[in-house]
């Protein structure tokens, strides 16, 4: 990609896309470029760089909304929110290190465009559930907007949910509005040895079925136990991690009641340790080591029914083998098996009604095998029709989602 276009505002973005369309030049749409390798390789001759579309446009702490340029760094947004004891409740992960990129480089537009959410999604929902409005430019070079700057806005089509997770294939975001919420005063985590995978997942299911409202549920295998602070027995096996957030008294009370409900030995983490552990789980930090990144070791993200997770883990660890981490109903899995690993991962996931995404792999593998969950022919036709409606010339991230 020899041509790089970096618009400074929406007007320049319109001109840039119209120019690309007129010339028939397909472009890779980038924010900070931290997730360029998430998706199939893009068949592009230019780069449309959106990191110039920055700045906080409006922030109303009392109304719980924030509007900013899509190229604004996630770190800038989160820093501003912390000043007002608020946060993005969907807990966006920082996936840059998984691809060898520096931590803290993601943009808010990139997070929403990839629909990324962290461990709190079991309670707060995904990124698309907090995406209130936007301004964008389609592949036709036409500016349009949807949603609004208030939490209660239900007029028109909910295009926010369509663009969230579209990976820049429908339009280039220029401005976004998100819902924000008060930041938890206190965070606490209960760690329980589960011995086997089945035992640990059973503890997580029991915690979720309680009325104690955990905001994070994780299962950590012995292979990556150093992710957790010391204090558990050496033979703890798989460890169930259960997070609680809220006022200090409420957190301590719910941890006590959960310990009584589940029984057995346990370790309680305070606020700082708890936040560090869940940051590592949300970011899939154990899979960001330099050796894996340099070799582009395949990394899968599997969305699974909770009751099926233990069985899937057991079968995948038996064949093709690998390292895993369970975060709610999402399983991170790095296989170590032979060339049939991809087929085994997809087959196991689809067998239980889950969805498999190949988050990281060499370009040749991503091009040949695909990245995103397989869809029926009918769904693929609908998706293709939507892409054509927004981008008939196919200039925005062509091929990234498989089309």
C-alpha positions in Angstrom: 0.0 0.0 0.0 1.9 3.0 -1.3 -0.8 5.7 -1.0 -1.7 7.0 2.5 -4.6 9.4 3.0 -5.0 11.1 6.4 -8.1 13.4 6.6 -8.2 16.0 9.3 -12.0 16.4 9.5 -15.2 15.0 8.0 -15.1 17.2 4.9 -11.6 15.9 4.0 -12.8 12.3 4.7 -15.7 12.8 2.2 -13.2 14.1 -0.4 -10.8 11.2 0.3 -13.4 8.5 -0.1 -14.9 10.1 -3.2 -11.4 10.2 -4.7 -10.7 6.6 -3.9 -14.1 5.6 -5.4 -13.5 7.6 -8.5 -10.1 6.1 -9.0 -11.3 2.6 -8.2 -8.6 2.4 -5.4 -9.5 0.0 -2.5 -8.3 1.2 0.9 -7.5 -0.3 4.3 -9.3 1.8 6.9 -7.1 2.3 10.0 -7.4 4.1 13.3 -4.1 3.6 15.1 -3.4 0.4 13.3 -3.4 -1.8 16.4 -5.7 -4.4 15.0 -4.7 -4.4 11.3 -4.2 -8.2 11.5 -7.6 -8.9 13.0 -9.6 -10.2 10.1 -8.7 -11.5 6.7 -5.8 -9.7 4.8 -7.2 -6.6 3.1 -6.8 -6.4 -0.6 -6.0 -2.6 -0.7 -3.7 -0.2 -2.6 -4.1 2.6 -0.2 -4.5 3.4 3.5 -7.2 5.6 4.8 -5.8 6.8 8.2 -8.4 8.1 10.6 -6.2 9.1 13.5 -6.5 12.7 12.6 -10.2 12.7 13.5 -9.6 13.4 17.2 -10.9 15.5 20.0 -13.6 15.5 22.7 -16.6 17.1 21.1 -19.0 17.0 24.1 -19.0 15.4 27.5 -22.0 15.6 29.8 -21.1 13.7 33.0 -24.6 14.3 34.4 -26.2 12.9 31.2 -23.8 10.0 31.1 -22.8 10.6 27.5 -19.5 11.5 25.7 -19.0 12.5 22.0 -15.6 12.5 20.4 -13.8 12.1 17.1 -13.6 8.4 16.1 -9.8 8.6 15.9 -9.5 9.8 19.6 -7.3 7.4 21.5 -9.1 5.1 24.0 -6.5 6.2 26.6 -7.6 9.8 26.2 -11.3 8.9 26.6 -10.6 6.7 29.7 -8.4 9.3 31.3 -11.1 12.0 31.0 -13.7 9.7 32.4 -11.6 8.8 35.4 -11.4 12.5 36.3 -15.1 12.3 36.8 -15.2 8.9 38.4 -16.8 7.4 35.3 -15.9 4.7 32.9 -16.9 2.8 29.7 -18.9 0.0 31.3 -18.2 -2.5 28.5 -14.6 -2.6 29.6 -12.9 -2.4 26.2 -9.8 -4.6 25.9 -6.5 -3.5 24.6 -5.6 -6.1 22.0 -2.7 -4.3 20.5 0.0 -6.4 22.3 -1.5 -9.6 20.9 -0.2 -8.3 17.5 3.0 -6.9 18.8 1.7 -3.3 19.0 2.3 -1.0 22.0 -0.2 -1.1 24.8 -2.6 1.9 25.0 -2.7 2.7 21.3 -6.3 1.8 20.4 -8.8 4.4 19.2 -12.4 4.6 20.4 -13.6 4.2 16.7 -11.6 1.0 16.3 -13.0 -0.5 19.5 -16.6 0.2 18.4 -15.9 -0.8 14.8 -14.6 -4.2 16.0 -17.3 -4.4 18.7 -14.8 -5.2 21.4 -15.8 -5.7 25.1 -14.1 -7.1 28.1 -14.9 -9.3 31.1 -17.8 -7.1 32.3 -19.9 -7.9 29.2 -21.5 -10.7 31.2 -23.2 -8.0 33.3 -23.0 -4.8 31.2 -23.3 -6.1 27.6 -21.1 -5.5 24.6 -19.7 -2.4 23.0 -22.7 -2.1 20.7 -25.0 -1.8 23.7 -23.2 1.4 24.7 -22.9 2.9 21.2 -25.5 5.7 21.1 -24.7 7.6 17.9 -22.2 8.4 15.2 -21.4 10.4 12.1 -19.7 8.5 9.3 -19.0 8.5 5.5 -20.1 5.6 3.4 -18.2 4.0 0.5 -20.3 6.2 -1.7 -18.6 9.3 -0.2 -21.8 10.3 1.5 -21.9 11.6 5.0 -24.7 10.3 7.3 -25.5 10.1 11.0 -27.6 7.9 13.2 -28.6 7.7 16.9 -28.1 10.8 19.1 -26.4 12.4 22.0 -28.8 11.1 24.7 -29.3 7.7 26.3 -33.0 7.5 25.4 -33.1 7.9 21.7 -35.1 5.3 19.7 -35.9 7.1 16.5 -35.0 5.7 13.1 -33.0 2.6 12.3 -30.5 1.4 14.9 -27.5 1.7 12.6 -25.1 1.8 15.6 -25.5 -1.9 16.1 -25.0 -2.5 12.4 -21.7 -0.6 12.2 -20.4 -2.1 15.5 -18.6 -5.1 14.4 -18.5 -4.2 10.7 -14.7 -3.7 10.8 -14.8 -0.6 8.6 -16.4 -2.4 5.7 -19.5 -0.3 5.5 -18.4 3.2 6.4 -15.6 5.2 8.0 -16.6 6.6 11.4 -15.8 10.3 11.9 -17.6 10.9 15.2 -19.0 8.6 17.9 -21.2 9.0 21.0 -21.1 6.5 23.8 -22.9 5.9 27.0 -20.7 6.1 30.2 -21.5 5.0 33.7 -20.1 5.7 37.2 -16.9 3.9 38.0 -17.1 1.3 40.7 -15.9 2.5 44.0 -14.4 -0.8 44.9 -13.5 -4.1 43.2 -13.0 -7.4 44.8 -12.3 -10.9 43.5 -12.8 -14.4 45.0 -10.4 -17.1 43.8 -11.4 -20.7 44.3 -9.4 -23.8 43.4 -11.6 -25.9 41.1 -9.2 -28.9 40.7 -10.6 -29.9 37.3 -12.0 -27.8 34.5 -15.4 -29.1 35.1 -15.3 -28.2 38.8 -14.1 -24.7 38.1 -16.7 -24.0 35.5 -19.3 -25.4 37.8 -18.3 -22.9 40.4 -18.7 -20.1 37.9 -22.1 -21.3 36.8 -23.2 -21.4 40.5 -21.9 -17.9 41.0 -23.8 -16.6 38.0 -27.1 -18.3 39.1 -26.9 -16.6 42.5 -28.4 -13.2 43.2 -25.0 -11.7 44.1 -24.4 -10.1 40.7 -20.8 -10.9 39.9 -19.3 -8.7 37.2 -16.6 -11.0 36.0 -16.3 -14.8 35.8 -13.0 -16.4 34.8 -11.3 -19.8 34.8 -7.5 -19.9 34.9 -5.7 -23.1 34.1 -2.4 -24.1 35.9 -0.4 -23.3 32.8 -1.1 -19.6 33.2 -1.6 -19.5 37.0 1.2 -16.9 37.4 -1.4 -14.5 36.0 -2.8 -14.6 39.6 -1.3 -13.3 42.9 0.3 -16.0 45.1 -1.7 -17.5 48.0 -3.5 -20.5 46.6 -2.2 -24.1 47.1 0.3 -25.4 44.6 -2.1 -28.2 43.6 -5.1 -25.8 43.1 -5.6 -27.0 39.6 -8.0 -24.8 37.5 -8.9 -21.7 39.4 -12.3 -20.0 39.3 -12.2 -16.2 39.5 -15.3 -14.3 40.5 -15.4 -10.5 40.5 -17.7 -8.1 42.4 -17.9 -4.3 42.0 -19.7 -1.5 43.7 -19.6 0.3 47.1 -17.1 -1.2 49.5 -19.6 -2.6 52.0 -21.6 -4.3 49.2 -18.5 -5.8 47.6 -17.3 -7.3 51.0 -20.7 -8.6 51.9 -21.2 -10.3 48.5 -17.8 -11.9 48.6 -18.5 -13.3 52.1 -21.9 -14.6 51.0 -20.4 -16.2 47.8 -17.7 -17.9 49.9 -20.3 -19.3 52.2 -22.4 -20.4 49.2 -19.6 -22.2 47.3 -17.6 -23.4 50.3 -14.0 -24.7 50.2 -10.7 -22.9 50.3 -10.5 -19.5 48.7 -8.4 -16.4 48.3 -9.8 -12.8 48.4 -8.1 -10.1 46.3 -8.3 -6.4 47.2 -9.0 -3.6 44.9 -5.6 -3.0 43.3 -4.8 -6.8 42.8 -8.3 -7.4 41.5 -8.2 -4.6 38.9 -4.8 -5.9 37.7 -6.0 -9.5 37.3 -9.1 -8.5 35.4 -7.1 -6.2 33.2 -4.9 -9.1 32.2 -7.9 -11.4 31.6 -9.8 -8.8 29.6 -6.7 -8.1 27.4 -5.8 -11.9 27.1 -2.4 -10.9 28.3 -1.0 -14.5 28.6 -1.2 -14.8 24.8 0.8 -11.6 24.1 4.3 -13.0 24.8 6.8 -12.0 22.2 7.5 -15.5 21.0 3.8 -16.1 20.1 3.5 -12.7 18.4 6.6 -13.1 16.3 5.5 -16.5 15.1 1.9 -15.3 14.8 0.9 -18.4 16.7 -2.8 -19.0 16.0 -5.1 -17.6 18.7 -8.8 -18.3 18.7 -11.7 -16.6 20.5 -14.6 -18.9 21.0 -18.0 -17.8 22.2 -19.6 -20.8 24.0 -22.7 -21.7 26.0 -21.4 -21.7 29.6 -22.6 -25.2 30.3 -20.7 -26.5 27.3 -17.4 -24.8 28.1 -15.8 -27.5 30.2 -16.4 -30.2 27.6 -15.0 -28.1 24.8 -11.9 -27.3 26.8 -11.3 -30.9 27.7 -11.7 -32.1 24.1 -9.5 -29.3 22.6 -6.8 -29.8 25.2 -6.8 -33.5 24.4 -6.7 -32.8 20.7 -5.1 -30.7 19.2 -3.8 -29.5 22.6 -2.9 -25.9 23.6 -3.2 -23.1 26.2 -6.5 -21.6 27.1 -8.2 -19.0 29.3 -12.0 -18.8 30.0 -13.5 -15.3 30.4 -17.2 -15.6 31.0 -18.6 -17.5 28.0 -15.6 -16.6 25.9 -12.7 -19.0 25.6 -9.3 -17.9 24.4 -7.4 -20.9 22.9 -4.0 -21.1 21.4 -3.6 -24.6 19.8 -0.3 -26.4 19.6 -1.5 -29.3 17.4 -0.9 -30.0 13.7 -2.5 -28.5 10.6 -5.8 -30.0 11.5 -6.1 -27.8 14.6 -8.3 -25.2 12.8 -10.8 -27.8 11.7 -11.0 -29.3 15.2 -11.5 -25.9 16.8 -14.3 -25.0 14.5 -16.0 -28.4 14.7 -16.0 -28.4 18.5 -17.3 -24.9 18.7 -20.1 -25.4 16.2 -21.1 -28.7 17.7 -22.2 -27.0 20.9 -23.8 -24.0 19.1 -20.9 -21.6 19.6 -19.0 -19.2 17.3 -15.3 -19.4 16.5 -13.2 -16.4 15.5 -9.5 -16.8 14.5 -8.1 -13.7 16.2 -4.5 -14.1 15.2 -2.6 -16.2 12.5 -0.2 -15.7 9.6 -1.7 -13.9 6.6 -1.7 -17.1 4.5 -3.8 -18.9 7.1 -6.2 -16.1 7.6 -6.7 -15.8 3.8 -7.2 -19.5 3.2 -9.3 -20.5 6.3 -11.2 -17.3 7.0 -11.4 -15.6 10.4 -15.0 -15.0 11.4 -17.7 -17.6 12.3 -19.2 -19.3 9.3 -22.7 -18.1 8.3 -25.5 -19.7 6.3 -25.8 -18.9 2.6 -28.9 -16.8 3.4 -27.1 -14.7 6.0 -24.1 -14.2 3.7 -26.4 -13.0 0.9 -28.0 -10.4 3.2 -24.5 -9.3 4.5 -23.3 -8.9 0.9 -26.3 -6.9 0.0 -25.8 -4.6 3.0 -22.1 -4.1 2.1 -23.1 -3.3 -1.5 -25.6 -0.7 -0.3 -23.1 1.2 1.8 -20.0 0.6 -0.4 -21.0 -0.5 -4.0 -17.4 0.0 -5.3 -15.9 -2.0 -2.6 -13.3 0.5 -1.6 -13.5 0.2 2.2 -11.5 -2.7 3.7 -12.3 -5.1 0.9 -11.9 -8.8 1.9 -11.5 -8.1 5.6 -14.7 -9.9 6.5 -14.4 -12.5 3.7 -16.3 -10.7 0.9 
